[in-house]
Amino acid sequence: MNLTIVSASTRIGRQSHRVALGLKNYFAQFSHVNLTIADLADYPIPLFEEVAQRHPNPQPSVIELGKILHQSDAFLFVTPEYNGSYTPALKNMVDTYNKTEFARKAIGIVTVTTGGLGGMRAAMQMQQLIPALFAIAAPHMLLVPHMTQKFDEEGNLIDEHYLKNLDHFAKEFLWLAEAVYEKKQKEHLHTN
Ligand SMILES: Cc1cc2nc3c(=O)[nH]c(=O)nc-3n(C[C@H](O)[C@H](O)[C@H](O)COP(=O)(O)O)c2cc1C
C-alpha cells in the first residue's frame, strides 16, 4: 500500500514539518507500507488557475506531484492550524487536482500547533474537506499540541508519552486504509 504524507506548511521558518517527518519515521516500522512525503514546499503550485488535467500549460512541479498523488492508495494530511483552518497551500493543492486522485482513498487527519489546543478547528474543517474530494476521512484524528515539545526538527520523538497517541492513531488509520485498499485490490482482480 502506497501511503503519502502530505506536509502542508510552506511557511518560511515553519515548525510543523517536523510532525510529517515524525510520522514518516513512525510508519517506517510497517513493512507493507511504502511511504512518500509530499512536502508542498517542494512542489510549488500556482494559486489556483485551473485543474491540472485541464490546464493548458501545467508547471513541471504540478505534473510531478500529480503522479505521486495518483499512485497513492492512502494519505495523511499534516497541517498546522492557521486562523481556525488548514493551510491555504493544502486547499490550493486539492483544488488543483481532479477528485480522482483522492476519491475512494482513506485520508488521516493530522493537525499541529505550537499552542495547547492542537488544531481541533482545522481538524473539523478537514472533516468537511475530505468528503468533498469523495475520499474517506479516518474517524480517529491525530492532534499535536505543543509540537516542539513532542518532536525535534528531524522528526525524532522527544516526548515518549506521546508514543501511545501515535500507536492508537496508526492502528485506527491503518485499519481503515488497509480495508479500503484491499477492497480496491479485489475489484481490480475481478475486472482484469
Ligand atoms: C497565520 C497563522 C495563523 C495561526 N493561527 C492559529 C490558530 O488558529 N490556532 C492555533 O492554535 N495556532 C495558530 N497559529 C500558531 C501556529 O500553531 C504555529 O505558528 C505553528 O508553528 C504554525 O505551523 P508552521 O510553523 O508549520 O507554519 C497560527 C500561526 C500562523 C502563522
The ligand as a MOL file (V3000), in Angstrom:
LIG
                    3D

  0  0  0     0  0            999 V3000
M  V30 BEGIN CTAB
M  V30 COUNTS 31 33 0 0 0
M  V30 BEGIN ATOM
M  V30 1 C -1.0800 32.6890 10.0120 0
M  V30 2 C -1.0800 31.9130 11.2990 0
M  V30 3 C -2.2770 31.6400 11.9190 0
M  V30 4 C -2.3020 30.8750 13.0950 0
M  V30 5 N -3.4930 30.5220 13.6380 0
M  V30 6 C -3.5250 29.6650 14.6750 0
M  V30 7 C -4.7680 29.1270 15.1420 0
M  V30 8 O -5.8160 29.4250 14.6290 0
M  V30 9 N -4.7380 28.2540 16.1930 0
M  V30 10 C -3.5520 27.8730 16.7970 0
M  V30 11 O -3.5920 27.0810 17.7370 0
M  V30 12 N -2.3680 28.3460 16.3570 0
M  V30 13 C -2.3150 29.2170 15.3090 0
M  V30 14 N -1.1190 29.6820 14.8370 0
M  V30 15 C 0.1080 29.2720 15.5340 0
M  V30 16 C 0.6540 28.0040 14.9000 0
M  V30 17 O 0.1980 26.8630 15.5940 0
M  V30 18 C 2.1930 27.9880 14.9250 0
M  V30 19 O 2.7110 29.2210 14.4400 0
M  V30 20 C 2.7720 26.8650 14.0920 0
M  V30 21 O 4.1770 26.8890 14.2210 0
M  V30 22 C 2.3650 27.0050 12.6290 0
M  V30 23 O 2.9080 25.9650 11.8460 0
M  V30 24 P 4.1300 26.2650 10.8690 0
M  V30 25 O 5.2820 26.6410 11.7720 0
M  V30 26 O 4.3910 24.9980 10.1330 0
M  V30 27 O 3.7500 27.3970 9.9880 0
M  V30 28 C -1.0740 30.4370 13.6700 0
M  V30 29 C 0.1210 30.7530 13.0290 0
M  V30 30 C 0.1340 31.4610 11.8590 0
M  V30 31 C 1.4370 31.7130 11.1540 0
M  V30 END ATOM
M  V30 BEGIN BOND
M  V30 1 1 1 2
M  V30 2 1 2 3
M  V30 3 2 2 30
M  V30 4 2 3 4
M  V30 5 1 4 5
M  V30 6 1 4 28
M  V30 7 2 5 6
M  V30 8 1 6 7
M  V30 9 1 6 13
M  V30 10 2 7 8
M  V30 11 1 7 9
M  V30 12 1 9 10
M  V30 13 2 10 11
M  V30 14 1 10 12
M  V30 15 2 12 13
M  V30 16 1 13 14
M  V30 17 1 14 15
M  V30 18 1 14 28
M  V30 19 1 15 16
M  V30 20 1 16 17
M  V30 21 1 16 18
M  V30 22 1 18 19
M  V30 23 1 18 20
M  V30 24 1 20 21
M  V30 25 1 20 22
M  V30 26 1 22 23
M  V30 27 1 23 24
M  V30 28 2 24 25
M  V30 29 1 24 26
M  V30 30 1 24 27
M  V30 31 2 28 29
M  V30 32 1 29 30
M  V30 33 1 30 31
M  V30 END BOND
M  V30 END CTAB
M  END
